[in-house]
Amino acid sequence: MSEGFIPKHGGYAQLLSYQKSEIVYDATVCFCRRFLSKRDRTYDQMVQAARSGKQNIIEGSQAAGTSMEMEIKLTNVARASLEELLADYLDYLRTHDGALWDKESKEARYVRRLSQGEGVSFATFEPFLTTRPPETVANIVVCLIHQTTYLLNRQLRHLEKEFLEHGGLRERMTRARLAVRDRQKGRRHEGG
């Protein structure tokens, strides 16, 4: 074990869950601007839920250095915020007589194909999000939310496994302190 006990942390921009959550946020802002009145409470609630999904991934990633528990909690808050946002889109479709795409529909599969590969960003979806009718845009974002929550579920399982294998901050601190103490004892015995 190295001298320090604070693991490498941050780097959220490289997380696929963060990248997808950023697309969901930008797409939600686009959707709300195009199809909801600024005076509608749902406008602000949807944007805030999308923002919370994205921002909690950032905060969890930064907190990871000193608290795996906090990282897990904030990652779960991100997931919960996106589930709230999903419900808003489903409500919109239901109350506007819009059809929800089947998971295996050609449209949903097309969105999944667009989401694969390097360099996927809001720009990948922008031509559709800025020109298609509300039902189509809502369904595209629903697909993106499902992808993001899938990634967050995987991330939570990984964090759980990592905690079980390596422990949390207190355990790392103890191991690091004991390693330093053992080296100090070893030097005293060598010199003495």
Summary of the structure (lengths in Angstrom):
residues: 192
radius of gyration: 21.9
end to end distance: 25.7
largest distance: 84.2
contacts: 578
relative contact order: 0.16
helix: 77%
strand: 0%
